[in-house]
């Protein structure tokens, strides 16, 4: 799922760490928060970057 050859930039939420021993590839970046809060963290970071580019 996070194969760097296919997805060189990947993000996982923090609870992915609980499954890292079962995964072939880990995400390049990881949020501090888990589940929905992790997605919210990522979305807020992306939106903040978009505002800076204007």
Phi, psi and omega in degrees: 000323180252031182302115183295338177290329180260328182228082184296336176241111181225151181229135175238152175279160190304327183290352173299331180303329180293342184246009187298332179287346179256359185255142177284326182226141177255156178293153179291323180237150181227137175283163176279329183265160180259162172049227184299322180298327176293318176296319179297320178300313179297314181300318180295321177295317179295317178294323178296321179292323179297319179296325180290334184277350181285000000 
